């Protein structure tokens, strides 16, 4: 007769924590998944404050326990630049080596977070996409000018993040301007193309 797991059982508690908090502590595994749409029943809308907060908390917890490898299972269309950069900066500063596996889609801000990790893997059917993002500028004329300057600054940072990885695989083959041109439109890639370019390490 099979044993049934219930409250108080270590296995049950681990599963419960994983489903509620997206972290499996015993395996040093974190899940990050987001959608294009905001819905209380189905999760957060892309990379935003709430989804980034959950991921940051989980990574900080595992890293504080010991400097040992962490695995992120990742599936995201992207989202907010600043919340995404909070995750990016944290991963870069962790003591633990971080491996990330992309499922479903890794797009936009998701591809930036992807570059922060020590080992970057894609599943065979994962969709990968880089672009300039979408502008939400509004307000009076001076606000528009100030926001446009800020967006230009963030775009240059984004190009440099991609360029660093691309140049590492293809020294002196591409320029920063080439990377900027790659992001002019929604640039969809198959996993093989992302690996060949240097924006991922391997297809699983």
C-alpha positions in Angstrom: 0.0 0.0 0.0 1.4 3.4 -1.0 2.0 5.9 1.7 -0.1 9.1 1.3 1.7 12.4 1.9 -0.1 14.9 4.1 0.6 18.0 6.3 3.7 17.6 8.3 5.3 15.2 5.8 8.6 16.6 4.5 7.8 15.7 0.9 4.3 17.2 1.0 5.7 20.4 2.6 8.4 20.7 -0.1 5.8 20.4 -2.9 3.6 22.9 -1.1 6.4 25.4 -0.8 7.4 24.9 -4.5 3.9 25.5 -5.7 3.3 28.5 -3.5 6.8 30.1 -3.5 8.4 28.7 -6.7 11.4 27.3 -4.8 12.5 23.7 -4.1 15.0 24.2 -1.3 16.4 20.7 -1.2 17.3 20.8 -4.9 18.4 24.5 -4.9 15.9 25.0 -7.7 13.8 28.1 -8.5 11.0 28.5 -11.0 10.2 31.7 -12.8 7.3 31.9 -15.1 5.3 34.9 -16.3 2.7 35.8 -18.9 1.8 38.8 -21.1 -1.3 39.3 -19.1 -2.1 40.2 -15.5 -4.5 37.8 -13.9 -4.8 36.8 -10.2 -5.5 33.2 -11.1 -2.7 32.8 -13.6 0.2 34.8 -12.3 1.9 38.1 -12.8 2.3 40.1 -16.0 5.8 39.6 -17.3 8.8 40.8 -15.3 7.3 43.2 -12.8 7.7 44.1 -9.2 5.9 41.1 -7.8 7.5 38.5 -10.0 11.0 40.0 -9.6 10.5 40.2 -5.8 9.7 36.5 -5.6 12.7 35.5 -7.7 15.1 37.9 -5.8 13.9 36.5 -2.4 14.3 32.9 -3.5 17.8 33.5 -4.9 18.9 35.5 -1.8 17.7 32.7 0.4 19.5 29.9 -1.4 22.7 32.0 -1.7 22.6 32.8 2.0 22.4 29.1 2.9 25.6 28.3 1.1 27.5 29.3 -2.0 26.5 26.2 -4.1 25.0 25.9 -7.6 21.4 27.2 -8.2 19.2 26.2 -11.0 16.5 28.5 -12.5 13.8 27.1 -14.7 12.7 30.1 -16.7 9.8 30.9 -19.0 9.1 34.6 -19.6 8.1 37.1 -22.4 10.0 39.8 -20.7 8.6 42.9 -18.9 9.8 46.0 -17.0 13.4 47.1 -17.5 14.2 48.2 -14.0 12.7 45.3 -12.2 14.5 43.0 -14.6 17.8 44.8 -14.0 17.3 44.3 -10.3 17.2 40.5 -10.9 20.2 40.8 -13.4 22.4 42.7 -10.9 21.5 40.3 -8.1 22.4 37.2 -10.1 25.7 38.8 -11.1 26.6 39.4 -7.4 25.6 36.1 -6.0 28.3 33.8 -4.5 26.5 30.8 -6.0 27.0 29.8 -9.7 23.6 30.1 -11.5 22.4 27.9 -14.3 19.3 28.9 -16.2 17.1 26.8 -18.5 14.7 28.5 -20.9 11.4 26.9 -21.7 8.5 28.1 -23.9 9.7 31.6 -24.6 12.6 33.8 -23.4 12.0 37.2 -24.8 12.8 40.9 -24.3 13.8 41.6 -20.7 13.9 37.8 -20.2 16.8 37.6 -22.5 18.7 40.2 -20.4 18.2 38.2 -17.2 19.3 35.2 -19.1 22.7 36.8 -19.8 23.4 37.3 -16.1 23.7 33.6 -15.5 26.9 31.5 -15.5 25.4 28.7 -17.6 22.6 29.5 -20.2 20.6 26.6 -21.7 17.6 26.5 -23.9 15.1 23.7 -24.5 14.7 22.6 -28.1 11.4 24.4 -28.6 12.1 27.6 -26.7 11.4 30.8 -28.6 14.1 33.5 -28.1 13.6 37.2 -29.0 15.5 40.4 -28.6 14.3 43.9 -29.6 14.3 47.5 -28.5 11.2 47.1 -26.4 8.2 49.3 -26.4 8.0 53.0 -25.4 5.4 54.2 -22.9 6.4 57.8 -23.0 3.7 60.4 -22.2 3.2 63.7 -20.5 4.2 67.3 -21.5 7.0 68.1 -24.0 9.8 68.3 -21.3 8.7 65.0 -19.8 8.8 63.3 -23.2 12.3 64.7 -23.8 13.6 63.5 -20.4 12.0 60.1 -20.8 13.4 59.7 -24.3 16.9 60.4 -23.0 16.4 57.8 -20.2 15.2 55.2 -22.7 18.2 55.9 -24.9 20.4 55.3 -22.0 18.8 52.0 -21.1 19.0 50.9 -24.7 22.7 51.5 -24.8 23.1 49.4 -21.6 21.1 46.6 -23.2 23.2 46.6 -26.4 26.3 46.4 -24.3 25.0 43.4 -22.3 24.3 41.5 -25.6 27.5 42.7 -27.1 29.6 41.4 -24.3 28.3 37.9 -24.8 28.3 38.0 -28.6 31.9 39.4 -28.7 33.1 36.7 -26.3 32.0 34.0 -28.8 32.9 36.0 -32.0 35.8 38.4 -31.1 35.8 41.5 -33.2 33.2 40.0 -35.7 30.4 42.2 -34.6 30.3 45.9 -33.5 28.0 47.5 -31.0 26.2 49.1 -34.0 25.6 45.6 -35.4 23.9 44.6 -32.1 21.8 47.8 -32.2 20.7 46.8 -35.7 19.8 43.3 -34.5 17.3 44.9 -32.0 15.6 47.3 -34.4 12.6 45.0 -34.8 11.3 42.0 -32.9 14.2 39.6 -33.7 12.9 36.1 -33.3 15.5 33.3 -33.0 15.5 29.5 -32.9 17.5 28.1 -30.0 20.2 27.1 -32.5 20.5 30.7 -33.7 20.7 32.1 -30.1 23.5 29.6 -29.3 25.4 30.3 -32.6 25.2 34.1 -31.9 26.5 33.6 -28.3 23.3 34.6 -26.4 22.9 31.0 -25.0 25.4 28.2 -24.4 23.7 25.0 -25.3 20.4 23.3 -26.3 19.3 20.6 -23.9 
